């Protein structure tokens, strides 16, 4: 059996997955714990913490490993992990994803950017940064981000046997989705082989920064009289870009005939229109562009576009902000 490289005071090696709903982090945690417990002889525990449990909302998944003679009696959320895996960079805006990371810990990020950019965004002072283009791998193999992230995590956790995870992948998919077995194994292998590392020196005597629990702005002591909730939950106020899984629609305005088929299937206020007149003086709406603030990346608009004016591309950092045509609500 493999040996755990690091342990906390309770004898656990702990992993926290930071993700948004829809990217498969919950399943990744289950498969990771299953591999350790059923294939490699560790004791393991896995559970998740959800918000509203829907696509696009932040979630956390936790995995604990320990030696077989140690019992897992702690089922609280993991606050000082040895490994943090960040499935989506949009989480940086609202969640301190590296909170509580151990001084010798590793943070794995799904990204195409370089190490120093990611470190700056994370406000990371020390430790090892691991980068993998998990979304790019998943798009090419027609799978999901979670399997490529698992491959990268197995490279980091060298006490885990990759062949054991391949067995779990087969067991997970072969009954209901046998056609997905080999693509997911390829995705796992590519994540394992394509992850990159850079270590930032840990100053002598450094201790882990304490984990900070997120506090609600409107709670028992801070709620206004009468129970009125001031934070709007409507889509005109909320930035939905965190729901995108890495692809988004692009409009070729020259090919567009303003038929509004895209707008009829769009679940939010993505398409921006301008009111004008046609050659005969009749009222006419003309499509100006896409407000990516509201786009979830569902790509339904591409399916219905009759002129192929809408196509999909891999989202790059800053693209949505640069090409956004903002809505102006009266």
C-alpha positions in Angstrom: 0.0 0.0 0.0 1.1 3.6 -0.7 2.2 5.9 2.2 0.7 9.3 2.8 3.3 12.0 2.2 1.8 14.5 4.7 -0.6 14.3 7.6 -2.3 16.8 9.9 -2.6 16.4 13.6 -5.5 13.9 13.2 -3.5 11.8 10.7 -5.4 12.9 7.6 -4.2 14.0 4.1 -6.9 16.4 3.1 -8.1 17.7 -0.3 -10.6 20.5 -1.1 -12.1 20.9 -4.6 -13.3 24.4 -5.4 -15.8 24.4 -8.3 -19.1 25.6 -9.7 -22.1 23.4 -10.1 -22.1 21.5 -13.4 -18.4 20.8 -13.8 -18.5 17.4 -12.0 -16.5 18.2 -8.9 -18.8 16.2 -6.7 -18.4 13.1 -8.9 -14.6 13.7 -9.0 -14.5 13.7 -5.2 -16.5 10.5 -5.0 -14.2 8.7 -7.6 -11.1 10.0 -5.8 -12.2 8.7 -2.4 -13.4 5.4 -4.0 -10.0 4.9 -5.5 -8.2 5.3 -2.2 -10.6 3.2 -0.2 -11.5 0.3 -2.5 -8.3 0.0 -4.6 -5.4 1.3 -2.5 -6.4 0.3 1.1 -6.7 3.7 2.7 -9.5 4.8 4.8 -11.3 7.7 3.0 -14.2 10.0 3.3 -15.9 12.3 0.8 -18.7 14.8 1.0 -19.7 18.1 -0.6 -21.0 21.5 0.5 -23.5 23.2 -1.9 -25.2 26.5 -2.0 -28.4 26.4 -4.0 -27.2 23.2 -5.7 -27.6 24.4 -9.3 -25.4 25.0 -12.3 -23.1 28.0 -11.9 -23.2 28.3 -8.1 -20.0 27.8 -6.0 -19.6 24.4 -4.4 -16.9 22.7 -2.3 -16.1 19.0 -2.3 -13.9 17.4 0.4 -11.8 14.3 0.5 -9.9 12.8 3.4 -7.4 10.0 3.3 -5.7 8.2 6.3 -3.9 5.0 7.1 -6.2 2.0 7.5 -5.6 1.8 11.3 -6.8 5.4 11.7 -10.6 6.0 12.0 -12.2 9.0 10.4 -14.4 10.5 13.0 -14.1 14.1 11.7 -16.8 15.0 9.1 -16.4 18.8 9.3 -15.5 20.8 6.1 -11.8 20.8 5.3 -10.4 24.2 6.2 -6.6 23.6 6.0 -6.1 21.3 3.1 -2.8 19.9 1.6 -4.2 20.2 -1.9 -6.7 22.6 -3.4 -8.1 22.0 -6.9 -9.8 25.0 -8.6 -12.1 23.9 -11.4 -13.1 27.4 -12.7 -11.2 30.7 -12.6 -14.5 32.7 -12.2 -14.4 31.6 -8.6 -11.6 34.1 -7.8 -14.2 37.0 -8.0 -16.3 35.8 -5.1 -14.4 33.0 -3.2 -11.0 33.0 -1.5 -10.2 29.6 -3.0 -6.8 29.2 -1.3 -8.0 30.1 2.2 -6.3 27.9 4.8 -3.8 26.2 2.4 -0.9 24.5 4.2 2.6 26.1 3.8 3.8 23.1 1.8 0.5 22.7 0.0 -0.3 22.6 -3.7 -3.0 24.6 -5.5 -4.1 23.1 -8.9 -5.9 25.5 -11.3 -7.7 24.8 -14.5 -6.3 27.6 -16.8 -4.4 28.5 -19.9 -2.5 31.4 -18.2 1.0 31.4 -16.8 2.1 30.9 -13.2 2.7 34.4 -12.1 -0.6 35.7 -13.4 -2.5 33.0 -11.5 -0.4 33.5 -8.4 -1.2 37.2 -8.5 -5.0 36.6 -8.9 -4.9 34.1 -6.1 -2.9 36.4 -3.8 -0.8 33.4 -3.0 2.4 34.1 -1.0 4.0 30.6 -1.0 3.5 27.0 -1.9 3.3 25.1 -5.2 1.1 26.2 -8.1 0.1 23.5 -10.6 -1.6 24.5 -13.9 -3.4 22.3 -16.4 -5.7 23.2 -19.3 -8.4 20.9 -18.1 -11.1 22.5 -20.2 -9.1 22.3 -23.4 -8.4 18.6 -22.8 -12.1 18.0 -22.1 -13.3 19.9 -25.2 -10.9 17.9 -27.4 -11.8 14.6 -26.0 -15.5 15.4 -25.7 -15.6 14.7 -22.0 -15.8 16.9 -18.9 -13.3 18.9 -16.8 -13.5 16.7 -13.8 -11.7 13.7 -15.4 -8.8 15.9 -16.6 -8.5 17.5 -13.2 -8.5 14.0 -11.6 -5.5 13.2 -13.8 -3.6 16.3 -12.6 -4.5 15.5 -9.0 -3.1 12.0 -9.3 0.2 13.4 -10.6 0.3 15.7 -7.5 -0.8 12.9 -5.1 2.0 10.5 -6.1 0.9 8.1 -3.3 -2.1 7.3 -5.5 -1.8 4.7 -8.3 -3.1 6.0 -11.7 -4.1 2.5 -12.7 -6.4 2.3 -9.8 -8.3 5.3 -11.0 -8.5 3.8 -14.5 -10.3 0.9 -12.9 -12.7 3.2 -11.1 -13.4 5.1 -14.4 -14.3 1.9 -16.1 -16.5 0.8 -13.2 -18.2 4.2 -13.1 -19.1 4.5 -16.8 -19.2 1.0 -18.3 -22.8 0.0 -17.4 -24.7 3.2 -18.3 -22.2 5.0 -20.6 -19.8 2.4 -22.1 -19.0 4.7 -25.0 -17.5 7.2 -22.5 -15.0 4.8 -20.9 -12.1 5.2 -23.3 -12.5 9.0 -23.8 -12.5 9.5 -20.1 -9.4 7.3 -19.6 -7.7 9.4 -22.4 -8.8 12.6 -20.6 -7.4 11.3 -17.3 -4.1 10.4 -18.8 -3.7 13.7 -20.6 -4.4 15.6 -17.3 -1.8 13.4 -15.6 0.8 14.1 -18.3 0.1 17.7 -19.1 0.0 19.3 -15.7 2.8 21.8 -15.0 4.4 22.9 -11.6 6.1 25.9 -10.1 7.1 26.3 -6.4 7.3 29.6 -4.6 9.6 29.4 -1.6 8.0 29.1 1.8 9.7 31.5 4.3 11.1 29.9 7.4 8.6 29.6 10.2 5.6 30.2 8.0 2.3 28.8 9.3 -0.9 28.3 7.4 -3.1 31.4 7.0 -6.3 30.8 9.0 -9.3 29.7 7.0 -12.0 32.4 6.9 -15.6 31.4 6.8 -17.8 33.5 4.6 -20.3 35.5 6.6 -23.7 36.4 5.3 -24.2 40.1 4.8 -27.8 39.8 6.1 -28.0 37.6 9.1 -29.7 37.4 12.5 -28.0 40.6 13.8 -27.7 42.5 10.5 -31.0 41.9 8.9 -33.1 45.1 8.5 -36.4 45.3 10.5 -39.4 43.6 8.8 -37.3 40.8 7.2 -36.8 42.7 3.9 -34.0 41.2 1.8 -32.2 44.0 0.0 -30.0 41.8 -2.2 -31.8 41.3 -5.5 -31.9 37.8 -7.0 -32.9 38.8 -10.5 -30.8 38.3 -13.6 -30.5 42.0 -14.4 -28.3 42.4 -11.3 -26.4 39.2 -11.2 -23.3 38.4 -13.2 -23.9 35.0 -14.8 -20.4 34.6 -16.4 -19.4 32.1 -13.7 -21.9 29.6 -15.1 -19.9 29.2 -18.3 -17.9 26.1 -18.5 -15.2 27.5 -20.9 -17.0 28.1 -24.3 -19.2 31.0 -25.4 -21.1 32.2 -28.5 -19.6 34.7 -30.9 -21.7 36.8 -33.3 -20.6 37.6 -36.9 -22.8 40.7 -37.3 -22.3 40.8 -41.1 -24.0 37.3 -41.4 -26.8 38.2 -39.0 -30.3 38.8 -40.4 -31.8 39.9 -37.1 -34.4 37.1 -37.2 -34.5 36.8 -33.4 -34.3 33.0 -33.3 -31.4 33.3 -30.9 -33.3 35.6 -28.6 -36.3 33.2 -28.5 -34.3 30.4 -27.0 -31.9 32.5 -24.8 -32.7 31.9 -21.1 -31.4 35.3 -20.1 -31.0 38.8 -21.4 -27.9 38.1 -23.6 -28.9 39.7 -26.9 -28.9 43.4 -27.3 -31.3 45.1 -29.8 -31.7 48.5 -31.3 -35.0 49.9 -32.3 -35.2 51.5 -35.7 -37.1 51.6 -39.0 -36.8 49.6 -42.3 -36.8 51.2 -45.7 -40.5 51.6 -45.7 -40.6 53.3 -42.3 -41.9 50.3 -40.4 -40.5 49.6 -36.9 -37.7 47.1 -36.9 -35.4 45.6 -34.3 -31.7 45.1 -35.2 -29.3 42.9 -33.3 -26.3 44.8 -32.0 -24.4 42.1 -30.1 -24.2 39.9 -27.0 -24.0 41.0 -23.4 -21.8 38.4 -21.9 -22.6 39.6 -18.4 -25.7 37.4 -18.7 -24.5 34.6 -20.9 -24.3 31.1 -19.3 -22.6 29.5 -22.3 -25.6 27.1 -22.9 -25.0 27.6 -26.7 -28.7 27.1 -27.5 -28.6 30.2 -29.8 -26.0 28.5 -32.0 -28.3 25.5 -32.6 -31.2 27.7 -33.9 -29.2 30.3 -35.9 -30.3 29.9 -39.6 -27.3 31.7 -41.1 -24.5 30.4 -38.9 -23.8 34.0 -37.7 -23.4 32.5 -34.2 -20.5 30.1 -33.6 -18.7 28.9 -30.4 -15.1 29.5 -29.3 -13.0 28.6 -26.3 -13.3 31.5 -23.8 -10.1 33.4 -23.0 -9.6 35.7 -20.1 -10.8 39.2 -21.0 -12.6 38.2 -24.2 -16.1 38.7 -22.8 -15.3 42.1 -21.2 -13.7 43.3 -24.4 -16.5 42.2 -26.8 -19.4 42.8 -24.5 -22.3 44.9 -25.8 -24.0 46.0 -22.6 -27.7 46.0 -22.1 -29.3 49.3 -21.2 -32.5 48.7 -19.2 -35.0 51.5 -18.9 
